[in-house]
Amino acid sequence: MEVQSLPAALALVAGGGTGLSPERRAALGASLPLVQRDYRFERVWFWGCIQGLRGAYYIAEGLGPDRAAPRSRLYSLNCLDWSLLTPATKEMLALAEQVKGRFQGDPSFDYSLSEINAEAAARLMESDKEPVMKEEARLVATIELIDRAAGIVPRGAFVKTPLGAVHENRHFEGLPLAEAKKLSSYFHLTEPVNLKNKTLLEKADLDPSTDFLDSLEHDIPRGSWSIQLEKGGTVVVLRSLLWLGLTFYHVPMTKQFGYVYFGTGEKNLDLPFML
Amino acid sequence: KRGHGPYQPHEPGYGLEQPAYSPYEDEIPDPQARMLAIKNAKAYLLKTSTKSGLNLYDHFANILTKILDEQPTNTVDIIEDISKDVKCSQFRKKMDTLRDEHFIPPTFQAAEKYKALFVKEGGGEEEEDLEEEMGQPSLPNVMETAFYFEQAGIGLNKDECYYIFLALKNLINVQPIQTCRFWGKILGLEMNYIIAEVQLQEGEEDKEIAEEGEEIVGEGEKEDEAEEEDEQKAKEAEPPKSTYKPPPEIPKEANGTGTNKYVYFVCNEPGNPWVKLPPVTPAQIVCARKIKKFFTGRLDAPVVSFPPFPGNEANYLRAQIARISAGTHVSPTGFYQFANEDEEEDEGADTYEKNPEFEPPPVAEMVESLATWAHHVKGILKQGRCVWINPSQKSEENDEDEEEEEEEGEEQQEERGPPLLTLISEDEGMKDIPAWTAKASTDLIPKYSVAILQSNRWPGAYAFASGRKFENIYFGWGHKYSPENHTPELPPPAQAEFPSGPGITETVDPTVEEETAFKAAQEEALAEAEEWEDEEGEDD
């Protein structure tokens, strides 16, 4: 969610019970604009907070002119001093999916890979590196996984220019209430996977400037999103059941939307049993 | 050939037809030709489209009017969208012969409901009556609790808190309540639950038991009628009845003790009427431990699971609330003490009272050492109750045959749980994850910081302590945390049809020689017996 709209946004997301304390909010208001200045980001989003056992990680994302480009991620332990995270590689993502258990809260903590994945450990030992995975790497990989699986935006909020760059749609006035209740009105803000699989009939109805992303309708497993209208339709809140703690809000017929993650950073692999 | 009319200086064909003019002359040619060119261009623009009935001239006029009225920023980037919008708005008006139904968004209904919460209790006379009554029910100060939890970043937004505050006030006015507390909020798929933990006044609990008794009697009468019908059918041929006797049902704890110490009221949103949850039975708790299901938000939704849950979502919700309360309700050590000191060792101790000599330790100590917190709710045993009961005691009422069978069967071990006011430092962690995480709300201003406790076993359960004030709350999905994935219970092994014995085990059929040998042996035995009888007969 945007820094400027942070207080209002946090109020709308607070239905889940977790949020930020006034101290953290004030610290964010002071430190995120400085981050924007130092790293020359066009936009800075407060992504959320991952609770570790001994501490919490506060995450922010910085975006450049192309909003669909890979984002820079920063983390902080106290919402004041931010450190840039190295982008996640495919190996890191694969390893992070196999690490189980809570985050420790200490960025330099080492997860011993020999328990998790013997092959990777062997490979690392051959190249004379220690067979460990640092918590920082797990952190950035988890953020990437969550963004890919559950980072969503309303339909029409972003447009693709003919040159391929993605911008915010300044003409976006918000989804109408009837559309806001449907899963097909929300898109994943990542590289689309399912678009090519659509039939020609469906593709004919799509508008290539706004419908260039995957919608939530075909997410596996079905039912992994919970849509609720709070306050009698004033706010639409989507909660991901696969990554418990990710909350998306949108006020219909206005430009306000955003998502934030407050949770432990673990995938809910029991989802098929729980539905 | 398009036939634009006379070419203008900026057009590429200019000057080619008329050799007298060259493209490099700046002098404007004959004004008549220019006017003609303009008229032709305008006529072209006014040509109506065959498809939509619009023409470009009017369309551009509308676009420019809209732009000049609204004056958006960076118009040139969004010009196509503006054009589309203008077209759409035109189109709708022309084609619309039916009027739209007057759409009443649900926002207004919700707003009415919230407004109804703000009704003030009326009448000065009524207030005097209330003061005369003994034991005025205590409304918890929800906003104060919310303030302390907010220091840790936990809690709902202030508007919702206030609505809940007012809803609790309504609950107290409607129901005969002694103490009341905001227990927390459980999220569901379609709707959420707001839960209030309540202790009813003493006379009211007896009324409830009587009501439940009446209901059971009503069911009993229906059963008699059903039995008569069954007897008639029994005279006809029936398949053999099963000899399976289910294990005796463990009785639920009485209202006001153990897991049923408090009564819980739920509603989906503040402003909705409060619904009372039924008391919880041990069977429901035992089953709830084995399943993991999301709540849908409707209390009458069925819980489809294996092992089959005995009840619907209201019962499942109540069972989870009981487990969460038993696992995570803590208070600073020493805040509560036992009524009699003798009872400390007796596990039957269920009552505690506030300790008037309690000295709150400083916040730093409460964060550092977990021994400064203690559970004040009894833990639930494996049986599903807080106080162990021997199920075979019930068999005295049944037939004697059954009693003998059960004595021969397994004797269940008496279960012991931790006594009532145990310190939470004795809670086991899971693998290397401690059961609780403690932290102070702020490091920058230690004087006013609040000690916050988060449960790792039940993510979403929080407790805070600041001086003499403390409170527990739950915000979450209502499930326990397990480091391993959830594995559902396997179905029981297939039932053996009948025990194998010599009567039904297969043996090889005897051969002819064996049969003749056996027959010969039998005849010999028969002959011997006859001789023996003849001898006896001769004796007489």
HADDOCK unambig.tbl for C-alpha pairs under 7 A between the chains (distance, minus, plus):
assign (segid A and resid 11 and name CA) (segid B and resid 157 and name CA) 5.34 0.50 0.50
assign (segid A and resid 14 and name CA) (segid B and resid 155 and name CA) 6.92 0.50 0.50
assign (segid A and resid 14 and name CA) (segid B and resid 156 and name CA) 4.96 0.50 0.50
assign (segid A and resid 14 and name CA) (segid B and resid 157 and name CA) 5.59 0.50 0.50
assign (segid A and resid 15 and name CA) (segid B and resid 156 and name CA) 5.57 0.50 0.50
assign (segid A and resid 16 and name CA) (segid B and resid 475 and name CA) 6.69 0.50 0.50
assign (segid A and resid 16 and name CA) (segid B and resid 476 and name CA) 6.81 0.50 0.50
assign (segid A and resid 17 and name CA) (segid B and resid 154 and name CA) 5.74 0.50 0.50
assign (segid A and resid 17 and name CA) (segid B and resid 155 and name CA) 4.52 0.50 0.50
assign (segid A and resid 17 and name CA) (segid B and resid 156 and name CA) 5.14 0.50 0.50
assign (segid A and resid 17 and name CA) (segid B and resid 475 and name CA) 5.18 0.50 0.50
assign (segid A and resid 18 and name CA) (segid B and resid 153 and name CA) 6.21 0.50 0.50
assign (segid A and resid 18 and name CA) (segid B and resid 154 and name CA) 4.69 0.50 0.50
assign (segid A and resid 18 and name CA) (segid B and resid 155 and name CA) 5.89 0.50 0.50
assign (segid A and resid 19 and name CA) (segid B and resid 153 and name CA) 4.84 0.50 0.50
assign (segid A and resid 19 and name CA) (segid B and resid 154 and name CA) 5.70 0.50 0.50
assign (segid A and resid 20 and name CA) (segid B and resid 153 and name CA) 4.06 0.50 0.50
assign (segid A and resid 21 and name CA) (segid B and resid 150 and name CA) 5.63 0.50 0.50
assign (segid A and resid 21 and name CA) (segid B and resid 151 and name CA) 5.01 0.50 0.50
assign (segid A and resid 21 and name CA) (segid B and resid 152 and name CA) 5.22 0.50 0.50
assign (segid A and resid 21 and name CA) (segid B and resid 153 and name CA) 3.78 0.50 0.50
assign (segid A and resid 22 and name CA) (segid B and resid 151 and name CA) 6.48 0.50 0.50
assign (segid A and resid 53 and name CA) (segid B and resid 437 and name CA) 6.68 0.50 0.50
assign (segid A and resid 101 and name CA) (segid B and resid 483 and name CA) 5.88 0.50 0.50
assign (segid A and resid 226 and name CA) (segid B and resid 189 and name CA) 5.14 0.50 0.50
assign (segid A and resid 226 and name CA) (segid B and resid 190 and name CA) 6.66 0.50 0.50
assign (segid A and resid 227 and name CA) (segid B and resid 190 and name CA) 6.75 0.50 0.50
assign (segid A and resid 228 and name CA) (segid B and resid 190 and name CA) 5.96 0.50 0.50
assign (segid A and resid 228 and name CA) (segid B and resid 191 and name CA) 6.67 0.50 0.50
assign (segid A and resid 231 and name CA) (segid B and resid 107 and name CA) 6.73 0.50 0.50
assign (segid A and resid 231 and name CA) (segid B and resid 110 and name CA) 6.16 0.50 0.50
assign (segid A and resid 232 and name CA) (segid B and resid 106 and name CA) 5.20 0.50 0.50
assign (segid A and resid 232 and name CA) (segid B and resid 107 and name CA) 4.30 0.50 0.50
assign (segid A and resid 232 and name CA) (segid B and resid 109 and name CA) 6.99 0.50 0.50
assign (segid A and resid 232 and name CA) (segid B and resid 110 and name CA) 4.80 0.50 0.50
assign (segid A and resid 233 and name CA) (segid B and resid 106 and name CA) 6.06 0.50 0.50
assign (segid A and resid 233 and name CA) (segid B and resid 107 and name CA) 5.21 0.50 0.50
assign (segid A and resid 234 and name CA) (segid B and resid 107 and name CA) 6.05 0.50 0.50
assign (segid A and resid 269 and name CA) (segid B and resid 485 and name CA) 6.83 0.50 0.50
assign (segid A and resid 270 and name CA) (segid B and resid 485 and name CA) 6.32 0.50 0.50
assign (segid A and resid 270 and name CA) (segid B and resid 486 and name CA) 5.94 0.50 0.50
assign (segid A and resid 273 and name CA) (segid B and resid 292 and name CA) 6.89 0.50 0.50
assign (segid A and resid 273 and name CA) (segid B and resid 293 and name CA) 6.84 0.50 0.50
assign (segid A and resid 274 and name CA) (segid B and resid 292 and name CA) 5.54 0.50 0.50
assign (segid A and resid 274 and name CA) (segid B and resid 293 and name CA) 3.96 0.50 0.50
assign (segid A and resid 274 and name CA) (segid B and resid 294 and name CA) 5.36 0.50 0.50
assign (segid A and resid 275 and name CA) (segid B and resid 293 and name CA) 6.20 0.50 0.50
assign (segid A and resid 275 and name CA) (segid B and resid 294 and name CA) 6.05 0.50 0.50
